[in-house]
Every structure is written in structure tokens, then in C-alpha cells.
């Protein structure tokens, strides 16, 4: 009887297959165990001998095999050998608890316990009375740090399990993970959905890498998230920027209109080039939605895939008053932060594929390159649970949140000195997402930072995003009426206090607050990232090539990108943000940081030394 042996290579999960006669293994026979080990990675089953294997089996090393070095290896048993080998197990106890396998899961799924598939599998796996000799080191909570258990208890640790066979593998999904992703794809209207444990950042990077090769052109707005810039460093794509509409009263950039996309495509074609992809952010952090339906038609006419950063729009399409989702409007790839408005754990997201323009296999390879090889099953299960929560009542789940958002805007728009962001502020865009509330305070002579400090100190109100002239609040499924009432009361107090002391006489300047009007690219992001660099004083940096990515966070929109010429306007904008955040009585309370700069004081800057 022939056997196949797979020797594991340290830390990779790959193996080197070999074969031999069963009789020659001698003392190996009584060492067989009926308990399957954790599955090896896909490289282990590339050998033709292993294609028909039913499962991998643990074998303890014998003296005759000491030359093989590893302490264990795997015997691959096919279905025909089941009966022949079942009699060789002489060392397993008669009564033992079998590990739940994929087949067991399938039978359980046929009789569902009411829980989402991955949540159900995680619950069943955690209930096992297992002698665990696997990672993580807290060993199902037995060695959990006491300082953390005092905060969150022991139960989260019991579900913090690795990729055990009954749970499946994120990169070769089957069983509960595969079923969970299929159900998500069905709910969101995708051809295929991937769960992400690296946030929407990972999904954006994978989407751009899957569509753009080195030297390809990517059309994108200049106010794209920092993850799109890092994706161009990884992929070698060359940016073709669209300069977004900018409202100086609000100090907010808008979305992208179809004519801007068409102009960018035509400009590339005149130079004998073609865009590999178009990347759009919709909705923006402030909720401004682009006309993706028209943009997708335009892209597909030119056979160009449309990627949408829909980090702030996982809930779109699930209420009559909400805009349609990116997929409903024809996007080929949409990346959503399921944890933002929906209810999965922070850092968990989804990537959705539609149509046949984008190569799904390339997406899989990119995700395998970018994501952790030890994904958190808690994060993955939270995605499954958030999908199930939405699926319970998709037509009405946002009714209360929508009512509360509308109620708050109706009250706050009547408060003296307060401006409310609505479609009239950006008439070229079809809608502003209703659950994103942005209020301006410049008529009171207050910056967003000053108003934010007052709301926090006096009402313990914590916003989502603070800017030079406004504050943005996110309404979600967990928002309650008491918090809306506190928000309305707090803004009334800010208004009355400022008017009584005459703050409205102070003018919040905005004459130089348009940061994206004079972009001049000397190097593409990848070239700049890997070029030699040096640090110079800020006054010496004008006209030099920027060597670091500097942006206020949130929202994470870069003001300076490696490879761009440093302009006086960009520096002024950064100084304005820094000084505005310091206007608050306690600058340490500011929720905005300038990230990426090697010198946080901005007295010096890194430039490309060419």
C-alpha cells in the first residue's frame, strides 16, 4: 500500500511530498491517529498524488524516520484506504471527543441553530473540551492577561481561535467561512464577496493592485484616502488626478462628476494611453455622493473597471431614503467598512466584486499578499453577524436612525449661527448621505475645533470628524433619542454662549484653504517612495519634491504626497490646520492629528534628494 508523506516547512505551512511503501515504514503503522490535524496551506496539495486525499493525518516520528528531522509529518489517506487503515489505530482512547470537522459542520448547517454560519461554527468549536496545543498563547483564555480580562472578561478569549479545520481558511475558504461570504454576496448584490481583516485600506490596496500593473494609469480624485496612495506605491500605478470641487465656506471637498472622469479618460487617450481603472470615493467622509451610475456607464463604454471606496456606505440601498449602493449603480469593485455604520468589529470590512471585467483570481492573490496569515476569527465572525443583523429586516432596520437624523437636522438648522450641510452646498452632486450630519460654526466666530471642545467639555459629546470650520457626526443603528437630544441641547448652548460674548465678530479665515488647486507631479508615488531622501527646513522645502506623505487624520486625505512639488498653498493649509487645532483651550482634546510628517512641529520636512 502506497502512502504520501508531507513534511511541513517551518512557519510557512507548505510541504514537500514524497511516497514509499507502507510495509517499509514498519513501526509507523501503530502510530496513526484518527484525529485530523489543522489543514496545511494550498502548496501542500499541488502534487498529483495528493489531489484525491480525504484528509491529513498526524503521525508521530519513529526511530526509523529520524533522518526526516521534523517532529511530525502528515499521512494523506484517500477514501479507498479508509477501511484498511481504520484497524491500525491502537493508541487512541476508546472514548474521546472528536474534533468537529467540515462534514460535521455541513450536517449542522443543514439543521441551523439560528446563528449565522461562522458564528455558529465558532461557538461549537469553543465549546469543545479540548487539550489545546495550538496558538494563540492565551490558550482559549486560560492564560489571558488579568488586566484585560478585568476590562472585557474571559469570554472573548475563548472565541479567539486560529484557523482550525472546523472554522475554515480565509484564503482557501470552505465550510462556514465560504457560506458566510456567499450569504454576504447575496445580500449586498455581489458576484463574490471577500471578508477583510485589514480594514477597507486592505481592500482598496487589493483592488488597485488587481487592476493596475506598474506603469498603468489610475484615474482618481486628489482627495482620495491615504490607502489609494499606498496602493499606487505597491502596484506602481501612475496617478491621473481629478481635482475635486471645493467649498471654501465649509472647507470641504466634494465628489467627482461624470464630465471630470470623461475629461481624464480623453486626455490620456490623446497621449496614446488608457486608464487601467477609475477610482472614486462615494460617499465621502462628509457623506457627499457622486453619480456612480453615469460614471460606471462611462467607464464600461471605455472598458475600464470602476473601483469605489464605499467605506462610509455599507448601509446604502437598505432604506428608501438612502442613496443606491455602488454595486446597484454599476461599480465593478466596492470596498465597504462594515464596522462604520453597520455593526461589525473595528478593522473588519468587505470587498465586493460585480461583473466580469476584473480578474477574481488576481484579487485573491492580492488579498493573500496583503492580509494577515493569522486572521482573527472574532473579526470574521463579526462580519457574518453584521450581515445577519442587516438581513433580518433590510427594508426597515434603518427607520429609527433615519428618523433621528432628520429630527436632529430640523432642530439644529433653526439654531442661530449654525449652518447645516445639505445638497445646496454642493449642487453638482445628487445627494448627501442622510445619516452623516455636518454643522458649521463660522457664523459664531468659532472654528470646528473650538466648538468641538465646548461640546465635549460641557455635554460629553464626541464627534466623528472635526474640521477647521465644521464638525461631522455619524448617526447609526446604536444612536438613541437621548443622545440626539443631548446633541441638540449642546449645540444650542454653544450658540447662546458664543452670541452672548460676541464671538460672532471674530471671522474664521478661509481665503487660502483650497489645498488641491496647483498639483504638480515630478515623480510617481512608487518612484518617490523608494528614492533617496533628506530633511530640510520648512522654508527651504518650497519647490522641492515631497518625500513623505502628510495628511490630517481624520479624514486621512493627504495634503502632500511623495513625488509632488511642495507649494506654498499646501504648507499654508497644514499650518492653518495646526493653528486652528491649537485655538482650543486644551489642544490635547483635539481629535485631529497631522500624520506622516517626520517632524510633527512642521519645522522641517523630508524631500526627495535627486
C-alpha positions in Angstrom: 0.0 0.0 0.0 1.5 3.3 -1.0 1.4 6.4 1.2 2.1 10.1 0.6 4.1 12.0 3.2 4.1 15.8 3.5 6.9 17.4 5.5 6.0 20.8 6.9 8.4 23.7 6.3 8.8 25.9 9.4 6.3 28.8 9.6 5.1 28.5 6.0 2.6 25.7 6.1 4.0 24.4 2.8 5.2 20.9 2.3 7.5 18.6 0.2 5.6 15.5 -0.9 7.2 12.1 -1.2 6.0 8.5 -1.2 7.0 5.0 -0.2 5.7 1.5 0.6 3.6 1.2 3.7 5.4 -2.0 4.8 8.7 -0.2 4.7 7.6 2.2 7.4 7.4 -0.6 9.9 6.8 0.9 13.4 4.9 3.8 11.8 1.7 1.8 11.5 0.6 1.7 15.1 1.4 5.4 15.5 -1.5 6.5 13.3 -4.1 8.8 14.9 -7.7 9.3 13.9 -7.7 12.9 14.8 -7.0 15.1 11.8 -4.5 17.9 12.1 -5.0 21.5 11.0 -5.0 21.7 7.2 -1.8 22.7 5.5 -1.8 25.6 3.0 -2.5 25.2 -0.6 1.1 24.5 -1.7 0.9 21.1 0.1 -1.7 19.7 -2.3 -0.2 20.7 -5.6 1.3 17.2 -6.1 -0.9 14.9 -8.2 -0.5 12.2 -5.6 -2.4 14.3 -3.1 -5.3 15.5 -5.2 -7.7 12.7 -4.1 -6.8 12.9 -0.4 -9.6 12.8 2.0 -7.8 14.4 4.9 -4.4 14.8 6.6 -3.4 12.6 9.5 -0.9 13.1 12.3 1.9 10.6 12.6 4.5 10.6 15.4 8.0 10.1 14.2 9.6 6.7 14.7 13.3 5.8 15.1 13.4 4.6 11.5 12.5 8.1 10.3 14.8 10.2 12.5 16.6 11.4 9.4 13.5 13.3 8.4 14.2 15.8 11.2 10.7 17.3 11.7 8.9 16.1 14.8 5.7 15.3 12.9 4.6 14.9 9.4 1.3 14.1 7.7 0.0 11.0 6.1 -2.6 11.6 3.4 -5.3 9.0 3.3 -7.7 8.6 0.4 -11.2 7.2 0.6 -10.1 3.8 -0.8 -7.7 3.3 2.2 -10.3 4.1 4.9 -11.1 0.6 5.8 -7.6 -0.7 5.6 -6.2 1.9 7.9 -9.0 2.1 10.4 -7.8 -1.0 12.1 -4.3 0.3 12.8 -5.3 2.8 15.4 -4.3 1.1 18.6 -3.2 4.1 20.7 -6.3 6.3 20.7 -8.5 6.1 23.8 -11.8 4.3 23.3 -13.8 7.3 24.4 -12.8 10.6 23.1 -14.3 13.8 21.8 -14.0 14.1 18.1 -13.0 17.5 16.7 -15.8 19.0 14.7 -14.8 18.7 11.0 -16.1 20.2 7.8 -18.5 17.3 7.2 -19.9 17.8 10.7 -20.3 21.4 10.1 -22.2 20.8 6.9 -24.6 18.5 8.8 -25.1 21.1 11.5 -25.7 23.8 8.8 -28.4 21.6 7.4 -30.1 22.0 10.8 -29.3 25.6 11.7 -29.2 26.7 15.3 -30.4 30.1 14.3 -27.0 31.6 14.3 -25.0 32.9 11.2 -22.8 30.1 9.8 -19.4 31.3 11.0 -20.8 32.5 14.4 -22.3 29.0 14.8 -19.1 27.2 14.0 -17.1 29.4 16.3 -19.5 28.8 19.1 -19.3 25.0 18.6 -15.6 25.0 18.4 -15.1 27.0 21.6 -17.4 24.6 23.4 -15.1 21.6 22.9 -13.3 20.2 25.9 -10.1 20.4 24.0 -6.5 19.9 25.2 -5.2 22.8 23.1 -1.6 22.8 21.9 -2.0 25.5 19.3 -1.8 29.2 19.1 -2.7 31.8 20.4 -0.7 31.6 23.6 -3.5 32.5 26.0 -4.9 29.0 25.2 -8.6 29.7 25.0 -8.4 32.2 27.8 -6.5 30.0 30.3 -3.6 32.4 30.4 -5.4 35.6 29.4 -3.8 38.7 30.9 -5.8 39.7 34.0 -5.6 43.4 33.2 -7.6 42.8 30.0 -10.0 40.2 31.5 -10.9 42.8 34.1 -11.9 45.0 31.2 -13.6 42.7 28.8 -14.0 39.4 30.8 -12.8 36.0 29.8 -15.3 35.0 27.1 -13.8 36.9 24.1 -10.6 34.9 24.7 -12.4 31.6 24.4 -13.6 32.5 20.9 -10.2 33.9 19.8 -9.3 30.7 17.9 -7.0 30.1 14.9 -7.9 28.7 11.6 -9.0 25.3 12.9 -10.4 22.8 10.3 -14.0 23.3 11.5 -13.7 27.0 11.1 -12.1 27.0 7.6 -9.3 29.0 6.0 -9.7 32.6 4.8 -7.5 32.1 1.8 -9.0 28.8 0.7 -12.5 29.2 2.1 -14.8 26.2 2.6 -17.5 25.4 5.2 -18.6 28.2 7.4 -16.3 30.9 6.0 -17.3 30.2 2.4 -21.0 30.0 3.4 -20.8 33.3 5.3 -19.1 35.1 2.3 -21.7 33.7 -0.1 -24.6 34.9 2.1 -22.9 38.4 2.3 -22.6 38.4 -1.5 -26.3 37.6 -1.9 -27.4 40.3 0.5 -25.2 43.1 -1.0 -25.8 42.1 -4.6 -22.3 41.0 -5.4 -21.0 38.2 -7.6 -18.5 37.4 -4.9 -17.6 38.8 -1.5 -14.3 38.6 0.4 -14.1 39.2 4.2 -11.3 41.6 5.2 -9.4 41.7 8.5 -7.1 44.6 7.4 -9.9 47.1 7.0 -11.0 48.9 3.9 -7.4 50.0 3.5 -6.5 46.4 2.6 -9.5 46.1 0.2 -8.6 49.3 -1.6 -4.9 48.2 -2.0 -6.0 44.8 -3.3 -8.5 46.4 -5.8 -5.9 48.8 -7.3 -3.2 46.1 -7.4 -5.7 43.7 -9.1 -6.4 46.2 -11.9 -3.2 48.2 -12.2 0.3 47.0 -13.1 3.5 49.1 -13.0 3.3 52.0 -15.4 -0.5 51.8 -15.8 -2.6 54.9 -15.2 -5.2 55.2 -12.4 -7.8 58.0 -12.6 -8.7 59.1 -9.1 -9.7 62.3 -7.2 -6.9 64.1 -5.5 -8.8 63.9 -2.2 -8.7 60.1 -2.2 -7.8 58.3 1.1 -4.2 57.6 2.0 -4.8 53.9 1.2 -5.1 54.7 -2.5 -1.7 56.4 -2.4 -0.1 53.4 -0.7 -1.8 51.2 -3.3 0.0 53.1 -6.1 3.3 52.6 -4.3 2.6 48.9 -4.1 1.3 48.5 -7.7 3.5 51.0 -9.5 0.4 52.7 -10.9 0.7 56.3 -12.1 -2.0 58.8 -10.9 -4.1 60.8 -13.2 -5.7 63.1 -10.7 -9.1 64.7 -10.8 -9.3 68.0 -8.8 -12.5 67.9 -6.8 -14.9 70.7 -6.4 -14.1 72.6 -3.2 -16.5 74.6 -0.9 -14.4 77.2 1.0 -17.3 78.1 3.3 -17.2 74.6 4.6 -13.6 73.7 3.9 -14.8 70.5 2.4 -14.1 68.8 -0.9 -16.9 67.3 -3.0 -17.1 64.2 -5.0 -16.4 63.6 -8.7 -18.8 64.5 -11.6 -19.0 62.3 -14.8 -17.6 65.0 -17.0 -14.4 65.1 -15.0 -13.9 61.4 -15.5 -14.6 61.7 -19.2 -12.1 64.5 -19.5 -9.4 62.5 -17.7 -10.1 59.5 -20.0 -9.9 61.6 -23.1 -6.7 63.3 -22.0 -5.0 60.0 -21.6 -6.3 58.7 -24.9 -4.9 61.8 -26.7 -1.5 60.9 -25.4 -1.9 57.3 -26.6 -2.6 55.9 -23.1 -5.5 54.2 -21.4 -6.6 54.2 -17.8 -6.3 50.8 -16.2 -9.0 51.7 -13.7 -11.1 54.6 -12.3 -11.2 55.0 -8.5 -14.0 57.0 -6.9 -14.7 57.8 -3.2 -18.5 57.8 -2.7 -19.8 58.7 -0.2 -17.0 61.0 1.1 -16.3 61.3 4.8 -18.9 64.1 4.9 -21.5 62.0 3.0 -21.3 63.6 -0.4 -22.3 61.0 -3.1 -21.1 61.0 -6.7 -23.3 60.0 -9.6 -21.8 56.5 -9.9 -24.5 55.3 -12.3 -23.3 57.7 -15.0 -19.6 57.2 -14.1 -19.9 53.4 -14.4 -21.6 53.7 -17.8 -18.8 55.9 -19.0 -16.1 53.6 -17.6 -17.7 50.5 -19.2 -18.1 52.2 -22.5 -14.3 52.5 -22.5 -13.9 49.0 -21.0 -12.4 50.4 -17.8 -13.2 48.9 -14.4 -14.7 51.2 -11.8 -13.5 50.8 -8.2 -15.5 52.5 -5.4 -14.2 53.4 -2.0 -17.5 52.9 -0.2 -16.0 52.8 3.3 -18.8 55.1 4.5 -21.6 53.4 2.6 -22.1 49.8 3.6 -25.6 50.7 4.6 -26.6 52.3 1.3 -29.5 50.8 -0.6 -31.2 49.5 2.6 -33.7 52.3 3.0 -35.9 54.2 0.5 -34.4 57.5 1.5 -30.8 56.2 1.3 -28.8 56.5 -2.0 -28.3 53.4 -4.1 -25.2 51.4 -3.3 -22.1 51.4 -5.6 -22.9 47.9 -6.8 -26.5 48.9 -7.6 -25.1 51.7 -9.7 -22.7 49.5 -11.7 -19.4 49.5 -9.9 -17.1 46.6 -10.6 -15.4 46.6 -7.2 -16.8 48.2 -4.0 -14.9 48.2 -0.7 -17.0 48.8 2.5 -16.1 49.4 6.1 -18.7 47.2 7.6 -17.7 48.4 11.0 -18.5 52.1 10.3 -22.3 52.4 10.0 -23.1 48.7 10.2 -22.1 46.7 13.4 -19.1 44.5 12.9 -15.9 45.0 14.9 -13.5 47.8 14.1 -11.0 46.8 11.4 -13.4 44.4 9.6 -14.5 45.2 6.1 -15.8 43.6 2.9 -14.7 43.7 -0.7 -17.5 43.1 -3.3 -17.0 42.0 -6.9 -19.6 42.5 -9.7 -19.4 41.9 -13.4 -16.6 40.1 -15.3 -14.1 43.0 -16.1 -11.9 42.3 -13.1 -9.9 39.1 -12.7 -11.1 37.5 -9.5 -8.1 35.2 -9.3 -5.8 38.3 -9.2 -7.9 39.7 -6.4 -7.4 36.5 -4.4 -3.7 36.7 -5.0 -3.5 40.3 -3.9 -5.6 39.7 -0.8 -3.3 36.7 0.1 -0.3 39.0 -0.3 -1.8 41.9 1.8 -3.8 40.2 4.6 -2.5 38.5 7.7 -1.9 34.8 7.6 -3.4 34.7 11.1 -6.8 36.4 10.6 -8.9 37.0 13.7 -12.0 34.7 13.8 -13.6 37.2 16.0 -13.4 39.8 13.3 -14.6 37.4 10.7 -17.5 36.2 12.8 -18.4 39.9 13.5 -18.8 40.4 9.7 -21.0 37.4 9.5 -23.1 38.6 12.4 -23.4 42.1 11.0 -24.6 40.7 7.7 -27.2 38.5 9.5 -28.4 41.5 11.6 -28.9 43.5 8.4 -30.6 40.6 6.7 -33.2 40.2 9.4 -35.1 43.3 8.3 -33.2 45.0 5.5 -36.1 47.2 4.5 -36.8 48.7 7.9 -33.7 48.3 10.0 -32.6 52.0 9.5 -36.1 53.5 10.1 -35.3 54.8 13.6 -31.8 56.0 12.7 -33.2 57.9 9.7 -36.0 59.5 11.8 -33.5 60.6 14.5 -31.1 62.1 11.9 -34.0 64.0 10.3 -35.2 65.2 13.6 -31.8 66.5 14.7 -31.3 68.4 11.5 -34.7 70.0 11.7 -34.0 71.3 15.2 -30.4 72.3 14.6 -31.0 74.3 11.4 -33.1 76.7 13.4 -30.4 77.4 16.0 -28.9 80.9 15.4 -25.4 80.9 13.9 -25.4 77.2 12.9 -25.1 76.1 9.3 -26.2 72.7 8.2 -24.5 70.9 5.3 -27.1 69.9 2.6 -27.3 69.5 -1.1 -27.5 73.2 -1.7 -23.8 73.4 -0.6 -22.8 71.0 -3.4 -25.4 71.4 -6.2 -23.5 69.3 -8.7 -24.0 66.1 -6.6 -27.2 64.2 -6.4 -27.4 63.6 -2.6 -25.7 63.9 0.7 -25.9 60.7 2.8 -28.7 61.4 5.4 -27.1 59.7 8.4 -24.0 62.0 8.2 -24.6 65.3 10.0 -22.2 68.2 9.4 -22.7 71.5 11.1 -20.7 74.7 10.6 -19.9 77.2 13.4 -18.1 80.0 11.5 -21.0 82.4 11.8 -20.4 82.2 15.6 -16.8 83.1 15.1 -15.8 79.6 16.2 -13.6 77.0 14.5 -14.7 73.4 14.4 -12.0 72.7 17.0 -13.3 75.3 19.4 -16.9 74.2 19.1 -15.9 70.5 19.5 -14.1 71.3 22.7 -17.2 73.1 24.1 -19.4 70.1 23.2 -17.0 67.6 24.8 -16.4 69.5 28.0 -19.9 70.6 28.7 -22.0 67.7 27.2 -19.6 64.8 26.8 -20.5 64.8 23.1 -17.9 63.0 20.9 -18.0 63.7 17.2 -16.7 61.6 14.3 -14.8 64.3 12.5 -13.7 67.8 13.4 -12.5 70.4 10.8 -11.4 74.0 10.6 -15.0 75.2 10.1 -17.3 72.4 10.9 -18.0 69.2 12.9 -19.4 65.9 11.5 -21.5 63.5 13.5 -22.3 59.9 12.4 -25.8 58.6 13.2 -26.0 54.8 13.2 -28.1 51.8 14.5 -26.9 52.4 18.0 -27.9 56.1 18.2 -30.6 56.8 20.7 -33.0 59.7 21.2 -31.4 60.8 24.4 -28.1 61.3 22.6 -29.8 63.3 19.8 -31.5 65.5 22.5 -28.1 66.0 24.1 -26.6 67.0 20.8 -29.3 69.5 20.0 -29.0 70.9 23.6 -25.3 71.1 23.3 -25.2 73.0 20.0 -27.9 75.4 21.4 -25.6 76.1 24.3 -22.6 76.7 22.0 -24.7 79.2 20.0 -26.1 81.1 23.0 -22.7 81.2 24.8 -20.9 82.5 21.7 -23.5 85.1 20.8 -23.6 86.4 24.4 -19.8 87.1 24.4 -19.7 88.5 20.9 -17.6 85.7 19.4 -19.5 86.1 16.1 -17.5 89.3 15.5 -14.4 87.1 15.0 -14.0 86.0 11.4 -12.7 82.5 10.7 -10.5 83.0 7.7 -10.7 80.7 4.7 -9.1 82.6 1.9 -6.2 80.1 1.5 -8.0 76.9 2.3 -8.1 75.2 -1.1 -5.2 72.7 -1.0 -5.6 70.9 -4.3 -5.6 73.6 -7.0 -2.0 73.5 -8.1 -0.8 69.9 -8.1 2.5 69.4 -9.9 3.8 65.8 -10.1 7.6 65.3 -10.5 7.8 61.6 -9.6 5.1 58.9 -9.3 4.3 57.7 -5.8 6.4 54.5 -6.1 9.4 56.3 -7.5 9.3 58.9 -4.8 8.8 56.3 -2.1 12.0 54.4 -3.0 14.1 57.5 -3.8 16.9 58.9 -1.6 15.7 61.5 0.8 17.0 64.2 3.1 15.5 66.5 5.7 15.4 70.3 5.1 13.9 73.3 7.0 10.4 74.1 6.0 11.4 77.4 4.4 13.9 75.5 2.2 11.3 73.0 1.0 9.3 75.2 -1.3 9.7 74.0 -4.9 11.3 70.7 -3.8 9.9 67.2 -4.4 8.0 66.0 -1.3 9.4 62.8 0.2 6.8 62.0 2.8 3.0 61.6 2.9 1.5 64.2 5.2 -2.2 64.4 5.9 -4.6 65.5 8.7 -6.2 62.4 10.2 -9.1 62.1 10.3 -10.1 62.2 7.4 -6.9 60.8 6.1 -6.8 62.9 2.9 -3.2 63.7 2.0 -2.2 67.4 1.6 1.3 66.4 0.5 2.1 63.2 -1.4 5.6 61.8 -2.2 6.6 62.9 -5.7 4.6 66.2 -5.7 6.2 69.6 -5.8 5.8 71.3 -2.4 3.7 74.5 -2.8 3.1 77.5 -0.5 -0.6 76.8 -0.6 -0.1 73.2 0.7 2.1 74.5 3.5 -0.3 77.2 4.4 -3.1 74.7 4.6 -1.2 72.5 7.0 -0.2 75.5 9.2 -3.9 76.6 9.2 -5.0 73.2 10.5 -2.3 73.1 13.1 -3.1 76.6 14.4 -6.8 76.0 14.4 -6.5 72.9 16.5 -4.4 74.9 18.9 -7.1 77.6 19.3 -8.9 75.3 21.7 -8.4 75.9 25.4 -6.9 72.4 25.7 -5.3 71.3 22.4 -4.8 67.8 23.8 -8.5 67.3 23.4 -8.2 67.7 19.6 -9.2 64.6 17.7 -7.3 65.7 14.6 -3.6 64.9 14.0 -1.2 65.6 11.2 0.2 62.2 10.4 3.1 61.1 8.2 5.3 64.0 8.9 8.7 63.0 10.4 8.7 66.3 12.2 5.2 66.8 13.9 6.0 70.5 14.6 6.4 71.0 10.8 9.6 73.0 11.2 11.3 70.6 8.8 10.2 68.2 6.0 11.6 65.2 4.1 12.3 65.8 0.4 13.5 63.5 -2.4 17.2 64.0 -2.8 17.7 63.8 -6.6 
